[in-house]
Amino acid sequence: MRLISRITGLAALFLVAVSLQARDLAVLRNGFSIAHDHREVRGAKTRLYLSAGDQQYVDVTTENIVRIEHDEAAISKPDRVALAANQQRSSPAPKQSNVANSSFDLEQLVAEVSLENGLDPDFVRSVIEAESNGNARAVSRKGAQGLMQLMPQTAAHLGVRDSFDAQQNVNAGTRYLRELLAKYHNDPVRALAAYNAGAARVQQYHGVPPYRETRAYISKIIRDFNRRKSAVAHAQPRAASEAALTHKLDGN
């Protein structure tokens, strides 16, 4: 079962990068869980307040909330490097790329690797867009490399021999995202925060650390993810209409 299934509405798309010192989890139909302090039903929407005050909140469609759970998850698991090392022991070595990095099809690569790792390709693609803008040769000022900007030490623990190899990089980065989502009970905000700032910082601040870069990073991914899902939602009725018209014309 995919950790992140395709979204059937916009219920979980408007997640914001704020500190999550929350007591409850709203478990959604799409597989996401949103940590929150308190909530209020407002007609067809439920407002989830992400902190003790009323200034930071997310509105979701009430019918898309499967259940409310108490958030008993203590953020006390190994940090980013240790988690990566454990993943290396429990997962097979990444496949050698059968796609030439000079002309690889990024969309196809992401679709295949996401399927193998049980993640939504749009989510992975949005992370890649934020990390490297789709540049397989990208190198950050801190030394992170490739499409999903793996630090050399993290890449080594994930079994990556060449971070500039698109298949190895995306496979490792996607596997790591999968582990973070499992670690944080499928909470995409905390998973992205850990991917960007490290799991130790998420543990330290009991949620998204107060770093401008990390908050902007999460917001950028959520916006891109929203855009991709919105485009799919608008394209489906159009495709159905065109198919119906074609069928009618063929019938005549």
C-alpha positions as CSV (number, residue, x, y, z in Angstrom):
1,M,0.0,0.0,0.0
2,R,1.4,3.4,-0.9
3,L,2.4,5.7,1.9
4,I,1.2,8.5,-0.3
5,S,-1.7,7.7,-2.5
6,R,-3.0,9.9,-5.3
7,I,-5.1,12.7,-3.9
8,T,-8.8,12.7,-4.7
9,G,-9.4,16.3,-3.6
10,L,-7.5,19.2,-2.2
11,A,-8.0,18.2,1.4
12,A,-4.4,17.7,2.4
13,L,-2.7,20.0,0.0
14,F,-2.6,23.2,2.0
15,L,-0.1,22.1,4.6
16,V,2.0,24.9,6.0
17,A,5.5,24.9,7.3
18,V,5.0,25.7,11.0
19,S,6.1,24.2,14.3
20,L,4.1,21.1,15.1
21,Q,3.8,20.8,18.9
22,A,0.5,19.0,18.5
23,R,-1.6,16.5,20.4
24,D,-3.8,14.9,17.8
25,L,-3.5,13.5,14.3
26,A,-6.2,13.9,11.6
27,V,-5.8,10.8,9.4
28,L,-6.9,11.5,5.8
29,R,-8.1,9.3,3.1
30,N,-5.1,10.0,0.9
31,G,-2.7,8.5,3.5
32,F,-1.5,11.8,5.0
33,S,-1.8,12.6,8.7
34,I,-1.9,16.2,9.9
35,A,-0.7,16.9,13.4
36,H,-2.7,19.6,15.2
37,D,-3.4,21.2,18.6
38,H,-7.2,21.5,18.3
39,R,-9.9,21.6,15.6
40,E,-13.2,23.1,14.7
41,V,-15.9,21.8,12.3
42,R,-17.0,24.6,10.0
43,G,-19.7,23.3,7.7
44,A,-18.1,21.0,5.1
45,K,-14.6,21.9,6.2
46,T,-12.7,21.1,9.4
47,R,-10.2,23.7,10.5
48,L,-7.1,22.1,12.1
49,Y,-5.2,24.5,14.3
50,L,-1.5,23.7,14.2
51,S,-0.6,25.5,17.4
52,A,-2.3,26.5,20.6
53,G,-3.4,29.8,19.1
54,D,-5.8,30.3,16.2
55,Q,-3.4,32.0,13.8
56,Q,-1.9,28.9,12.1
57,Y,-4.4,26.4,10.7
58,V,-5.2,24.2,7.8
59,D,-8.7,23.7,6.3
60,V,-9.5,20.2,5.1
61,T,-12.7,18.7,3.7
62,T,-14.4,17.0,6.6
63,E,-15.4,13.9,4.7
64,N,-11.8,13.3,3.8
65,I,-10.9,12.8,7.5
66,V,-11.0,9.1,8.2
67,R,-10.4,9.4,11.9
68,I,-8.7,11.5,14.7
69,E,-5.9,9.8,16.7
70,H,-3.9,11.0,19.7
71,D,-0.4,11.8,18.7
72,E,1.7,9.6,21.0
73,A,4.7,9.4,18.6
74,A,7.8,10.5,20.4
75,I,10.4,11.9,18.1
76,S,13.2,9.8,19.5
77,K,14.4,7.5,16.8
78,P,17.9,7.6,15.3
79,D,19.0,10.7,13.5
80,R,19.4,11.1,9.7
81,V,22.7,9.3,9.3
82,A,21.7,6.4,11.6
83,L,18.4,6.0,9.9
84,A,20.2,5.9,6.5
85,A,22.6,3.3,7.8
86,N,19.7,1.1,8.9
87,Q,18.0,1.6,5.5
88,Q,21.2,0.4,3.8
89,R,21.2,-2.8,5.9
90,S,17.5,-3.5,5.3
91,S,17.2,-2.6,1.6
92,P,18.9,-4.0,-1.5
93,A,21.6,-2.0,-3.2
94,P,20.3,0.5,-5.7
95,K,20.0,-0.7,-9.3
96,Q,22.6,0.5,-11.8
97,S,21.2,3.1,-14.0
98,N,20.0,1.8,-17.4
99,V,19.3,5.4,-18.5
100,A,22.0,7.6,-19.9
101,N,22.3,10.6,-17.5
102,S,22.9,12.9,-20.4
103,S,19.4,12.2,-21.9
104,F,17.4,10.4,-19.2
105,D,13.6,10.8,-19.0
106,L,13.2,12.3,-15.5
107,E,9.4,11.8,-15.4
108,Q,9.7,8.2,-16.4
109,L,12.6,7.6,-13.9
110,V,10.6,9.2,-11.0
111,A,7.5,7.2,-11.9
112,E,9.4,3.9,-11.9
113,V,11.4,4.6,-8.7
114,S,8.3,6.0,-6.9
115,L,6.3,2.9,-7.8
116,E,9.2,0.6,-6.5
117,N,9.3,2.6,-3.2
118,G,5.5,3.1,-2.7
119,L,5.4,6.9,-3.0
120,D,3.4,9.3,-5.1
121,P,5.5,10.3,-8.1
122,D,4.2,13.9,-7.9
123,F,5.4,14.2,-4.3
124,V,8.9,12.9,-5.3
125,R,9.0,15.1,-8.4
126,S,8.1,18.2,-6.2
127,V,11.0,17.3,-3.9
128,I,13.4,17.1,-6.8
129,E,12.2,20.4,-8.1
130,A,12.9,22.1,-4.8
131,E,16.2,20.3,-4.3
132,S,17.9,20.6,-7.7
133,N,15.4,22.0,-10.2
134,G,15.8,18.7,-12.1
135,N,19.6,19.1,-12.5
136,A,21.4,15.7,-12.1
137,R,24.8,17.5,-11.8
138,A,23.7,20.0,-9.2
139,V,26.0,20.6,-6.2
140,S,25.0,22.8,-3.3
141,R,27.2,25.1,-1.3
142,K,27.2,22.5,1.5
143,G,28.2,19.7,-0.9
144,A,24.9,18.0,-1.5
145,Q,24.8,16.3,-4.8
146,G,22.5,15.3,-7.6
147,L,18.8,15.4,-8.2
148,M,17.7,14.8,-4.6
149,Q,20.8,16.6,-3.2
150,L,22.3,13.8,-1.1
151,M,25.1,14.7,1.2
152,P,28.2,12.5,0.6
153,Q,28.0,10.8,4.0
154,T,24.2,10.1,3.7
155,A,24.7,8.8,0.1
156,A,27.4,6.4,1.3
157,H,25.2,5.1,4.0
158,L,22.4,4.6,1.5
159,G,24.6,2.6,-0.7
160,V,25.0,5.2,-3.4
161,R,28.3,4.8,-5.4
162,D,27.7,7.8,-7.7
163,S,25.4,10.6,-6.5
164,F,25.4,12.1,-10.0
165,D,23.9,8.9,-11.4
166,A,20.2,9.8,-11.7
167,Q,18.8,6.3,-11.0
168,Q,21.0,5.8,-7.9
169,N,20.3,9.3,-6.6
170,V,16.5,9.2,-7.0
171,N,16.3,5.6,-5.7
172,A,18.2,6.5,-2.5
173,G,16.5,9.8,-2.0
174,T,13.0,8.2,-2.4
175,R,13.8,5.4,-0.1
176,Y,15.0,7.9,2.5
177,L,11.7,9.9,2.1
178,R,9.8,6.7,2.6
179,E,11.6,6.0,5.8
180,L,11.0,9.5,7.1
181,L,7.3,9.3,6.3
182,A,7.1,6.0,8.2
183,K,9.1,7.5,11.1
184,Y,6.8,10.5,11.4
185,H,3.6,8.5,11.0
186,N,3.0,9.7,7.4
187,D,3.2,13.4,8.4
188,P,4.6,15.0,5.2
189,V,5.5,18.3,6.9
190,R,7.8,16.7,9.5
191,A,9.2,14.3,6.9
192,L,10.2,17.1,4.7
193,A,11.6,19.1,7.6
194,A,13.8,16.1,8.5
195,Y,14.9,15.7,4.9
196,N,15.9,19.3,4.7
197,A,17.3,20.1,8.2
198,G,17.9,16.6,9.6
199,A,15.9,14.4,11.9
200,A,17.9,15.6,14.9
201,R,16.6,19.1,14.4
202,V,13.0,17.9,14.1
203,Q,13.5,16.0,17.4
204,Q,15.1,19.1,19.1
205,Y,12.2,21.4,18.2
206,H,9.4,18.8,18.4
207,G,8.4,19.6,14.8
208,V,9.5,21.9,12.1
209,P,12.6,23.8,13.2
210,P,12.4,27.6,13.2
211,Y,14.7,28.0,10.2
212,R,13.6,30.3,7.4
213,E,15.2,28.0,4.8
214,T,13.4,24.9,6.0
215,R,10.0,26.6,6.2
216,A,10.4,28.1,2.7
217,Y,11.5,24.6,1.4
218,I,8.4,22.9,2.7
219,S,6.1,25.6,1.4
220,K,7.7,25.4,-2.0
221,I,7.2,21.6,-2.2
222,I,3.6,21.8,-1.0
223,R,2.8,24.6,-3.6
224,D,4.4,22.5,-6.4
225,F,2.6,19.4,-5.2
226,N,-0.7,21.4,-5.1
227,R,-0.1,22.6,-8.7
228,R,0.5,19.1,-10.0
229,K,-2.5,17.6,-8.3
230,S,-4.7,20.5,-9.4
231,A,-3.5,20.1,-13.0
232,V,-4.4,16.4,-12.9
233,A,-7.8,17.1,-11.4
234,H,-8.6,19.6,-14.1
235,A,-7.3,17.3,-16.9
236,Q,-9.4,14.3,-15.9
237,P,-12.9,15.8,-16.7
238,R,-11.5,17.3,-19.9
239,A,-10.2,13.9,-21.0
240,A,-13.5,12.2,-20.1
241,S,-15.4,14.8,-22.1
242,E,-13.1,14.3,-25.2
243,A,-13.5,10.6,-24.9
244,A,-17.2,10.9,-24.8
245,L,-17.3,13.2,-27.8
246,T,-15.0,10.8,-29.8
247,H,-17.3,7.9,-28.9
248,K,-20.3,9.8,-30.1
249,L,-18.7,10.8,-33.3
250,D,-17.6,7.2,-33.9
251,G,-21.1,6.1,-33.3
252,N,-22.4,8.4,-36.0
